[in-house]
């Protein structure tokens, strides 16, 4: 809770007399706990004397950080896909269904605290790209995007390279094995 000083011109009692001394704002109610899967970014001061930007609370759902990290990781050249083998199989089926849309959060796990977040990524890289260079570029891009968009501090980005996409894998999927 914040303590505010009121003068007689701002707050008056019965008969127009000024109320004395400091007054606490916001009542005695405890703030509501954020929903599961969200994090509070600003505590949110209350009262007319506070700047407009600090009146209220901002919460960021975990899925927001997941989507931002997924999009940022996919922007890096050399990243073919994300997720483990099973999740990629399910996604391939979903992509073939009319009206299905890609899951940008596939292969991304996050832990979000009040002011910080940690990100885990599962990547499939193109054959021939330098793994350490691509992993470093992904890490830098994810940190920059999440911190810029959410304001949360990214404490770590763990990158797991689960597979390498071979050029002949695309060709093998188009030709039937048996005629």
Buried (B, 14 or more C-beta within 10 A) or exposed (E): EEEBEBEEEEEEEEEEEEEEEEEEBEEEEEEEEBEEEBBBBBEBBBBEEBEEEBEEBBBBBBBBBBBBBBBBBBEBEBBBBBBBEEBBEEBEEBEEEEEEEEBBBBBBBBBBEEEEBBBBBBBBBBEEBEEEEBBEBBBEBBBEBBBEBBEBEBEEBEBEBBBBBEEEEEEEEEEEEEE
